[in-house]
Amino acid sequence: MFAPAKATNGGWTPIAPFDFDEREPGNLKRRAVDNLRRIKVICIGAGKSGILTDILVLLAMSHVMPTNSPSKTNSSWSRYRATGAEIQAYLKRTATKYGADKYMKFGHFCEKAEWNKLEGRWHVTLTKSATNETFVDTCDVLLSAVGPLNKWEWPQLPFLTKVKSSLMLQGAVWNDTIQLDNKVVGVIGNGSSAVQIKLISFQRSSTWITAGFAQECAGEHGDNFNYSEEQKREFAEDPAAYLKYRKLVQAGMIFTRVNFDRGLTVKQTSQFSRLEMIRKLKGKEHLISKIVPRNYAVGCRRPTPGSGYLECLVEEEKCEVTFSQITEVTEEGVVTADGRRRRLDVLVCATGFDVSFRPRFPVVGDDNLDLRDAWKDQPYTYLSATVPKFPSYFMINGPFGPYAHGSILPTIEITTRYVAKFIVKLQTEDVESFSPKQDAVDDFKRHREHFLKRTAWSSPCRSWFKGGTIDGPILMWPGSRIHFLEGIANPRWEDYDWKYRYSNRLSFFGDGFCQRELDGGDRSWYIEAA
């Protein structure tokens, strides 16, 4: 990604291959104060975070940042809660519309990223899967958009690796070619991964099955529903009405008091959810006593609006629930601790992800520090986005973001806007690199830990919000989602250390002119119509 320069018509056109004589830093003839330095950005990841990051970084480097969300409005969703395939198709269309797909390299695996202090650039080692060719690319800014849920886990069970692959499925990488009709299916787990699959259910712990998000917009009892052709036509023909509806849905997905107030609000929510779960389990005590949580608050784990899930569990002719731990996986099925052998055609492992946040490959910063080692015991960041001793390195959805606060897309967008402001500063002010100050990171940690003690996440449940532990550090943002959006809207430049390309930090002042003056452009642009 390279920066353009301003044209006389007010638009942006490519600049010359150089805008500053590197051999003579004191030669200011070629440098106007608003010239943009050519820089390169590498973004690792091409999911939701990667697509949104590519779009907004491209716009930022063109100095054409929109004032509102760049999300491509889709008025033709088929249902209230769209399927994964429909969402993926939407994301692909959006990437194409904004030209982000032109910059994506698929089938490339990142092997290593290392900061070169002498060059002030990242060296990124990549492998092409098709040819197994390994090469090194370099960049001024490195973005990690891989997200926290990118490495799924198989259960730690004896003989699991010896079982034929046709028996095993992982819920995180679903195989659509597998037919489940007229087959006996086992599912390990009852967290948010398991609830999305429809079974013998092997469970070991309780979980809150809550009402659907944005309940007031959902169907009866919070159920999903298909949009009528009339509704879709209204959405397409009346943008104002569609915006109002979207805002209503979005507002209903912002979880605030349930997470942050462990007093009356949480007690009321827990009581309501408990009664609803008991109703759906039809009073079957052997299920209620095991599935309905008793000692931790709603919101401690990821809220799971499993429409139809509990109703399925009570259909004893079609579904069996066992709380006896699996001790062995065989070619024919599984053996449980109670000695029973259960024959299965398919075993689905809905056992979640590695939630340590540690990179899956070496990310090496200053002083040869590997981020995997730095985060071996516990991750640390500044505002979820940057890490000390890792210059010009950003994370989208890094540790301590608002992951249990509603839709993640607005969070991704505001974080990317935060990143974009740094990129523009690099381009315009001759900045070579930057990294957060350690004392700013420490202050964020102290405030976060003090605040999170009183939240629902601190109650005793095993959750990926606490790194898969019961009482570990809470890896959450200390506030609401709106608090996050406001908190990082404007960077606190004073919380960063800056390294400049030249000894004089004002070298970018250049020859004393702006490009519009040199190009004969509008020199009184600041005069506006009354």
C-alpha positions as CSV (number, residue, x, y, z in Angstrom):
1,M,0.0,0.0,0.0
2,F,1.6,3.3,-1.1
3,A,0.6,6.8,-0.4
4,P,-0.7,9.2,-3.1
5,A,-0.2,12.9,-3.2
6,K,-2.6,15.8,-3.7
7,A,-3.4,16.9,-7.2
8,T,-4.4,20.5,-8.3
9,N,-8.0,19.5,-8.6
10,G,-8.2,18.6,-4.9
11,G,-8.1,14.8,-5.6
12,W,-5.2,12.5,-5.0
13,T,-2.7,11.2,-7.6
14,P,0.5,9.1,-7.2
15,I,3.6,11.0,-6.3
16,A,7.0,10.7,-7.8
17,P,9.1,7.6,-6.7
18,F,10.8,9.9,-4.1
19,D,9.8,13.0,-2.3
20,F,13.0,13.5,-0.3
21,D,16.6,13.2,-1.4
22,E,17.8,10.3,0.8
23,R,21.4,11.1,0.0
24,E,21.1,14.7,1.1
25,P,18.7,14.9,4.1
26,G,19.4,18.6,4.3
27,N,18.2,19.2,0.7
28,L,14.6,20.5,1.2
29,K,13.9,21.4,-2.4
30,R,11.7,18.4,-3.0
31,R,9.8,18.4,0.2
32,A,6.5,20.2,0.9
33,V,5.1,20.0,4.4
34,D,2.0,18.0,3.3
35,N,3.8,15.5,1.1
36,L,3.1,12.0,2.0
37,R,5.9,9.5,2.5
38,R,5.5,6.2,0.7
39,I,5.1,3.4,3.3
40,K,4.2,-0.2,3.2
41,V,1.7,-2.0,5.5
42,I,1.4,-5.8,5.8
43,C,-1.8,-7.1,7.4
44,I,-1.9,-10.8,8.5
45,G,-5.4,-12.2,8.3
46,A,-8.3,-11.9,5.9
47,G,-11.4,-12.6,8.0
48,K,-13.7,-9.9,9.3
49,S,-10.8,-8.0,10.9
50,G,-8.5,-8.3,7.9
51,I,-11.2,-7.1,5.4
52,L,-12.2,-4.1,7.5
53,T,-8.6,-3.3,8.3
54,D,-7.6,-3.4,4.6
55,I,-10.5,-1.2,3.6
56,L,-9.9,1.5,6.2
57,V,-6.1,1.5,5.9
58,L,-6.5,1.9,2.1
59,L,-8.8,4.9,2.7
60,A,-6.5,6.4,5.3
61,M,-3.5,6.2,3.1
62,S,-5.5,8.0,0.4
63,H,-6.6,10.6,3.0
64,V,-10.2,9.8,2.1
65,M,-11.4,8.5,5.5
66,P,-15.3,8.4,5.7
67,T,-16.8,10.1,8.7
68,N,-19.1,7.1,9.4
69,S,-18.9,3.3,9.0
70,P,-17.7,2.0,5.6
71,S,-19.8,-1.1,6.1
72,K,-21.6,-2.0,2.9
73,T,-25.3,-1.9,3.9
74,N,-27.1,-5.1,2.9
75,S,-30.9,-4.8,2.8
76,S,-31.4,-8.3,1.5
77,W,-30.6,-10.5,4.5
78,S,-32.8,-13.6,4.3
79,R,-33.3,-14.0,8.0
80,Y,-32.9,-12.2,11.4
81,R,-29.8,-14.3,12.3
82,A,-28.1,-15.0,9.0
83,T,-26.3,-18.2,8.3
84,G,-22.5,-18.4,8.2
85,A,-22.6,-18.9,4.4
86,E,-24.7,-15.8,3.9
87,I,-22.4,-13.7,6.1
88,Q,-19.3,-14.9,4.3
89,A,-20.8,-14.0,0.9
90,Y,-21.6,-10.5,2.2
91,L,-18.0,-10.1,3.4
92,K,-16.6,-11.2,0.1
93,R,-18.9,-8.7,-1.7
94,T,-17.7,-5.9,0.6
95,A,-14.0,-6.7,0.1
96,T,-14.6,-6.5,-3.7
97,K,-16.6,-3.3,-3.5
98,Y,-13.8,-1.4,-1.7
99,G,-11.0,-3.0,-3.7
100,A,-9.5,-4.7,-0.6
101,D,-9.4,-8.1,-2.3
102,K,-6.8,-6.8,-4.8
103,Y,-4.3,-6.6,-2.1
104,M,-5.0,-10.0,-0.5
105,K,-2.7,-13.0,-1.0
106,F,-4.4,-16.3,-0.2
107,G,-2.6,-19.5,0.5
108,H,0.3,-17.7,2.2
109,F,1.3,-18.7,5.7
110,C,3.3,-16.4,8.0
111,E,6.3,-18.2,9.5
112,K,7.9,-15.4,11.3
113,A,7.8,-11.6,11.8
114,E,11.0,-9.8,13.1
115,W,11.7,-6.1,13.7
116,N,14.9,-4.9,12.1
117,K,16.0,-2.0,14.3
118,L,18.7,-0.7,11.9
119,E,16.2,-0.5,9.0
120,G,13.2,0.5,11.1
121,R,11.1,-2.1,9.3
122,W,9.5,-5.5,9.9
123,H,10.9,-8.5,8.0
124,V,8.0,-11.0,7.5
125,T,8.8,-14.6,6.4
126,L,6.0,-16.2,4.4
127,T,5.4,-19.5,2.7
128,K,3.3,-20.1,-0.4
129,S,1.2,-23.3,0.3
130,A,0.9,-24.1,-3.4
131,T,4.6,-24.3,-4.1
132,N,6.1,-24.5,-0.6
133,E,8.2,-21.5,-1.6
134,T,9.5,-19.3,1.4
135,F,10.3,-15.7,0.9
136,V,10.8,-12.5,3.0
137,D,8.8,-9.3,2.6
138,T,9.3,-6.1,4.5
139,C,7.0,-3.3,5.8
140,D,6.9,-0.1,7.8
141,V,3.8,-1.2,9.8
142,L,2.7,-4.7,10.7
143,L,-0.9,-5.4,11.5
144,S,-2.1,-8.6,13.2
145,A,-5.8,-9.3,12.3
146,V,-5.9,-13.0,13.1
147,G,-8.3,-12.6,16.1
148,P,-8.3,-14.5,19.4
149,L,-10.3,-17.5,18.1
150,N,-8.1,-18.9,15.3
151,K,-6.6,-22.2,16.7
152,W,-9.3,-24.8,17.5
153,E,-8.6,-27.5,20.1
154,W,-9.3,-31.2,20.0
155,P,-10.2,-32.8,23.3
156,Q,-7.4,-34.5,25.2
157,L,-8.6,-38.1,25.0
158,P,-6.8,-41.5,24.8
159,F,-6.5,-42.9,21.3
160,L,-8.1,-39.9,19.7
161,T,-5.5,-39.5,17.0
162,K,-5.8,-43.2,16.0
163,V,-9.5,-42.9,15.1
164,K,-10.4,-42.8,11.5
165,S,-11.0,-39.2,10.3
166,S,-14.4,-39.9,8.9
167,L,-15.7,-40.3,12.4
168,M,-14.3,-37.0,13.7
169,L,-15.5,-33.5,13.1
170,Q,-14.4,-30.2,14.7
171,G,-17.2,-27.7,15.1
172,A,-14.9,-24.8,14.3
173,V,-14.0,-26.2,10.8
174,W,-17.2,-27.8,9.8
175,N,-17.2,-30.1,6.8
176,D,-20.4,-29.4,4.8
177,T,-20.0,-32.6,2.8
178,I,-20.7,-34.8,5.8
179,Q,-24.3,-36.1,5.8
180,L,-25.8,-36.6,9.3
181,D,-29.3,-37.9,8.3
182,N,-30.2,-41.2,9.9
183,K,-26.9,-41.3,11.8
184,V,-26.0,-41.4,15.5
185,V,-24.1,-38.2,16.3
186,G,-22.2,-37.4,19.5
187,V,-21.3,-33.9,20.5
188,I,-18.6,-33.1,23.1
189,G,-19.2,-29.9,24.9
190,N,-22.1,-27.5,25.8
191,G,-20.5,-24.1,25.3
192,S,-21.3,-21.7,22.5
193,S,-19.6,-24.0,20.0
194,A,-21.8,-27.0,20.9
195,V,-25.0,-25.1,21.0
196,Q,-24.7,-24.3,17.3
197,I,-24.9,-28.0,16.4
198,K,-28.1,-30.1,16.2
199,L,-27.9,-35.5,18.7
200,I,-25.7,-38.1,22.2
201,S,-24.6,-34.9,24.1
202,F,-21.5,-35.3,26.3
203,Q,-21.4,-32.5,28.9
204,R,-19.2,-31.8,32.0
205,S,-20.3,-28.4,33.2
206,S,-23.2,-26.0,33.4
207,T,-23.8,-23.1,31.1
208,W,-26.3,-20.2,30.7
209,I,-28.6,-20.6,27.7
210,T,-29.9,-17.1,27.5
211,A,-32.6,-15.2,25.6
212,G,-31.7,-14.1,22.1
213,F,-29.7,-10.9,21.5
214,A,-31.8,-7.9,20.6
215,Q,-34.8,-9.9,21.9
216,E,-37.3,-7.1,21.1
217,C,-36.5,-7.5,17.4
218,A,-36.5,-11.3,17.3
219,G,-39.4,-13.7,16.7
220,E,-41.6,-15.3,19.4
221,H,-39.6,-16.4,22.5
222,G,-36.5,-14.8,20.9
223,D,-36.5,-17.2,18.0
224,N,-35.0,-16.6,14.6
225,F,-37.3,-15.8,11.6
226,N,-37.1,-15.2,7.9
227,Y,-37.7,-11.7,6.5
228,S,-40.7,-11.4,4.3
229,E,-40.3,-10.1,0.8
230,E,-42.3,-7.0,1.9
231,Q,-39.8,-6.3,4.7
232,K,-36.8,-6.7,2.4
233,R,-38.4,-4.4,-0.1
234,E,-39.0,-1.8,2.6
235,F,-35.4,-2.1,3.7
236,A,-34.2,-1.5,0.1
237,E,-36.5,1.3,-0.7
238,D,-36.6,3.3,2.6
239,P,-33.0,3.8,3.8
240,A,-34.2,5.9,6.8
241,A,-36.5,3.1,8.0
242,Y,-33.8,0.5,7.5
243,L,-31.3,2.6,9.4
244,K,-33.7,3.0,12.3
245,Y,-34.2,-0.8,12.3
246,R,-30.5,-1.5,12.2
247,K,-29.9,0.9,15.1
248,L,-32.6,-0.8,17.1
249,V,-31.1,-4.2,16.6
250,Q,-27.6,-2.9,17.3
251,A,-28.7,-1.2,20.5
252,G,-30.3,-4.5,21.7
253,M,-26.9,-6.2,21.3
254,I,-25.0,-4.0,23.6
255,F,-24.5,-5.8,26.9
256,T,-23.7,-3.4,29.7
257,R,-25.3,-3.8,33.2
258,V,-25.5,-7.6,33.1
259,N,-21.7,-7.6,32.8
260,F,-20.7,-4.7,35.0
261,D,-23.2,-4.7,37.9
262,R,-23.0,-7.8,40.2
263,G,-25.9,-6.5,42.3
264,L,-29.6,-6.5,41.7
265,T,-29.4,-6.4,37.9
266,V,-27.4,-9.6,37.7
267,K,-29.6,-11.3,40.2
268,Q,-32.7,-10.4,38.3
269,T,-31.2,-11.5,35.0
270,S,-29.9,-14.8,36.5
271,Q,-33.3,-15.5,38.0
272,F,-35.1,-14.8,34.7
273,S,-32.6,-17.0,32.7
274,R,-32.8,-19.8,35.3
275,L,-36.6,-19.9,35.2
276,E,-36.6,-19.8,31.4
277,M,-34.1,-22.7,31.3
278,I,-36.2,-24.7,33.7
279,R,-39.3,-24.1,31.6
280,K,-37.6,-25.2,28.4
281,L,-36.1,-28.3,30.2
282,K,-39.7,-29.2,31.2
283,G,-38.9,-29.7,34.8
284,K,-36.5,-32.7,34.2
285,E,-34.5,-32.5,37.4
286,H,-31.6,-34.7,36.1
287,L,-31.0,-32.1,33.4
288,I,-31.8,-29.0,35.4
289,S,-29.4,-29.9,38.3
290,K,-26.5,-30.4,35.8
291,I,-27.1,-27.8,33.1
292,V,-28.5,-24.7,34.9
293,P,-25.6,-22.8,36.6
294,R,-25.9,-22.2,40.4
295,N,-22.7,-20.5,41.4
296,Y,-21.8,-18.0,38.7
297,A,-23.5,-15.0,37.1
298,V,-25.0,-14.6,33.7
299,G,-22.2,-13.1,31.6
300,C,-19.3,-14.8,33.3
301,R,-19.1,-17.0,30.3
302,R,-20.0,-16.0,26.7
303,P,-23.8,-15.6,26.6
304,T,-25.3,-18.3,24.4
305,P,-28.7,-17.7,22.9
306,G,-29.3,-21.3,21.8
307,S,-32.7,-21.2,20.1
308,G,-34.1,-24.8,20.3
309,Y,-31.1,-26.3,22.1
310,L,-32.7,-27.0,25.4
311,E,-35.9,-28.1,23.8
312,C,-33.9,-30.6,21.8
313,L,-32.2,-32.1,25.0
314,V,-35.6,-33.1,26.4
315,E,-36.6,-35.1,23.3
316,E,-35.4,-38.4,24.8
317,E,-36.2,-40.5,21.8
318,K,-33.9,-38.3,19.6
319,C,-31.4,-37.0,22.1
320,E,-29.4,-38.5,25.0
321,V,-27.5,-36.3,27.5
322,T,-24.7,-37.8,29.6
323,F,-22.5,-36.2,32.2
324,S,-20.2,-39.2,32.4
325,Q,-16.8,-38.2,31.2
326,I,-15.4,-39.8,28.0
327,T,-12.4,-42.0,28.8
328,E,-11.7,-43.4,25.4
329,V,-12.5,-42.9,21.7
330,T,-12.7,-46.0,19.5
331,E,-13.3,-46.8,15.9
332,E,-16.9,-47.5,16.7
333,G,-17.6,-44.6,19.1
334,V,-16.7,-43.7,22.7
335,V,-16.4,-45.3,26.2
336,T,-17.5,-43.2,29.2
337,A,-16.4,-43.3,32.9
338,D,-19.6,-45.2,33.8
339,G,-18.4,-48.1,31.7
340,R,-20.9,-47.7,28.9
341,R,-19.9,-48.0,25.2
342,R,-21.8,-45.8,22.9
343,R,-21.7,-46.5,19.2
344,L,-21.4,-43.4,17.0
345,D,-21.4,-42.7,13.3
346,V,-20.0,-39.2,13.8
347,L,-18.3,-37.5,16.8
348,V,-18.4,-33.7,16.8
349,C,-15.8,-32.0,19.0
350,A,-17.2,-28.6,20.0
351,T,-14.4,-28.1,22.4
352,G,-13.5,-24.5,21.6
353,F,-10.2,-22.8,21.0
354,D,-6.7,-22.0,22.3
355,V,-7.5,-18.7,23.9
356,S,-4.0,-17.7,25.1
357,F,-3.7,-14.8,22.6
358,R,-0.1,-15.9,22.0
359,P,0.9,-15.7,18.3
360,R,1.1,-19.0,16.4
361,F,4.4,-18.0,14.9
362,P,7.4,-16.0,16.2
363,V,6.8,-12.2,16.4
364,V,10.2,-10.8,17.5
365,G,10.5,-7.1,18.5
366,D,13.3,-5.0,20.2
367,D,16.0,-6.8,22.2
368,N,15.2,-10.0,20.3
369,L,12.0,-10.4,22.5
370,D,9.6,-13.0,21.1
371,L,5.9,-12.1,21.9
372,R,5.2,-15.7,22.6
373,D,7.7,-15.7,25.4
374,A,6.6,-12.2,26.6
375,W,3.0,-13.5,26.9
376,K,3.9,-16.9,28.3
377,D,2.2,-16.2,31.6
378,Q,-0.1,-13.4,30.8
379,P,-0.6,-11.0,27.9
380,Y,-0.2,-7.3,28.3
381,T,-1.1,-4.5,25.9
382,Y,-1.9,-0.8,25.7
383,L,-5.6,-0.4,25.0
384,S,-5.7,-3.8,23.4
385,A,-3.9,-2.5,20.3
386,T,-0.2,-2.1,20.8
387,V,2.7,-3.7,22.9
388,P,5.8,-2.1,24.3
389,K,9.1,-3.2,22.6
390,F,7.2,-4.1,19.4
391,P,7.5,-1.0,17.3
392,S,4.9,-0.1,14.6
393,Y,2.9,-3.2,15.5
394,F,-0.8,-3.3,15.9
395,M,-3.4,-5.9,16.9
396,I,-7.0,-5.9,15.8
397,N,-8.9,-7.8,18.6
398,G,-5.9,-8.0,20.8
399,P,-6.1,-9.0,24.6
400,F,-8.4,-6.8,26.7
401,G,-10.8,-5.8,24.0
402,P,-14.7,-5.7,24.4
403,Y,-15.4,-9.3,23.4
404,A,-18.5,-9.9,25.5
405,H,-20.1,-6.6,24.8
406,G,-22.2,-7.2,21.7
407,S,-21.4,-7.2,18.0
408,I,-17.6,-7.2,17.3
409,L,-17.7,-5.4,14.0
410,P,-18.0,-1.8,15.5
411,T,-15.0,-2.7,17.7
412,I,-13.0,-3.7,14.7
413,E,-13.9,-0.6,12.8
414,I,-13.0,1.8,15.6
415,T,-9.7,0.0,16.3
416,T,-8.8,0.2,12.6
417,R,-9.5,3.9,12.6
418,Y,-7.2,4.2,15.6
419,V,-4.5,2.4,13.5
420,A,-5.1,4.6,10.5
421,K,-4.4,7.8,12.5
422,F,-0.9,6.4,13.3
423,I,-0.3,5.5,9.7
424,V,-1.1,9.1,8.5
425,K,1.3,10.4,11.2
426,L,4.1,8.2,9.9
427,Q,3.5,9.4,6.4
428,T,3.4,13.1,7.1
429,E,5.8,13.7,10.0
430,D,8.9,11.6,9.1
431,V,8.2,9.2,11.9
432,E,10.2,5.9,11.6
433,S,8.5,3.9,14.4
434,F,6.6,4.1,17.6
435,S,5.7,1.9,20.6
436,P,3.7,2.5,23.7
437,K,5.5,3.6,26.9
438,Q,5.8,1.0,29.6
439,D,4.3,3.2,32.3
440,A,1.2,3.7,30.1
441,V,0.8,0.0,29.7
442,D,1.2,-0.4,33.5
443,D,-1.5,2.3,34.2
444,F,-3.9,0.5,31.8
445,K,-3.3,-2.7,33.7
446,R,-3.8,-1.2,37.1
447,H,-7.1,0.5,36.1
448,R,-8.3,-2.6,34.3
449,E,-7.7,-4.9,37.2
450,H,-9.3,-2.6,39.7
451,F,-12.4,-2.1,37.6
452,L,-13.0,-5.7,36.6
453,K,-13.1,-7.0,40.1
454,R,-16.7,-6.0,40.4
455,T,-17.9,-7.4,37.1
456,A,-19.8,-10.6,36.3
457,W,-16.6,-12.0,34.7
458,S,-15.0,-12.3,38.2
459,S,-17.5,-14.9,39.4
460,P,-16.3,-18.5,39.5
461,C,-16.7,-20.0,36.1
462,R,-14.3,-21.4,33.6
463,S,-14.2,-19.1,30.6
464,W,-12.0,-18.1,27.7
465,F,-12.5,-14.5,29.0
466,K,-10.1,-15.7,31.7
467,G,-7.8,-17.7,29.4
468,G,-9.7,-20.9,30.0
469,T,-9.3,-20.7,33.8
470,I,-11.8,-20.2,36.7
471,D,-9.9,-17.5,38.5
472,G,-7.3,-16.2,36.1
473,P,-6.8,-12.6,34.9
474,I,-9.9,-11.2,33.1
475,L,-8.9,-10.4,29.5
476,M,-11.7,-7.8,29.0
477,W,-12.0,-4.1,28.4
478,P,-12.7,-2.2,31.6
479,G,-16.0,-0.7,30.5
480,S,-18.9,-0.9,28.0
481,R,-18.5,-1.2,24.3
482,I,-19.5,2.5,23.8
483,H,-16.8,3.3,26.5
484,F,-14.3,1.5,24.2
485,L,-15.4,3.3,21.1
486,E,-15.0,6.7,22.9
487,G,-11.8,5.6,24.8
488,I,-9.7,5.0,21.7
489,A,-11.4,7.4,19.3
490,N,-8.5,9.9,19.6
491,P,-4.9,8.5,20.2
492,R,-3.0,9.8,23.2
493,W,0.2,10.5,21.4
494,E,1.9,11.3,24.7
495,D,1.6,7.6,25.7
496,Y,4.0,6.6,22.9
497,D,7.7,6.8,22.3
498,W,8.5,8.2,18.8
499,K,11.6,7.6,16.7
500,Y,12.1,10.0,13.8
501,R,13.9,9.3,10.5
502,Y,16.1,12.3,10.9
503,S,17.8,14.1,13.8
504,N,15.4,17.0,13.5
505,R,11.9,16.0,14.3
506,L,10.6,18.9,12.2
507,S,12.4,17.8,9.1
508,F,9.0,17.3,7.5
509,F,8.5,21.1,7.4
510,G,10.6,20.8,4.3
511,D,10.9,23.8,1.9
512,G,8.4,26.0,3.7
513,F,5.5,25.4,1.3
514,C,2.4,23.2,0.9
515,Q,2.0,21.1,-2.2
516,R,-1.1,23.1,-3.3
517,E,1.1,26.2,-3.5
518,L,3.7,24.4,-5.6
519,D,1.1,22.9,-7.9
520,G,-0.9,26.1,-8.4
521,G,-3.9,24.8,-6.4
522,D,-6.5,26.6,-4.3
523,R,-4.5,28.7,-1.9
524,S,-7.5,30.1,-0.1
525,W,-9.3,26.8,0.6
526,Y,-10.0,28.0,4.2
527,I,-12.5,30.6,3.0
528,E,-15.9,28.9,3.1
529,A,-19.3,29.9,1.8
530,A,-21.5,31.8,4.4
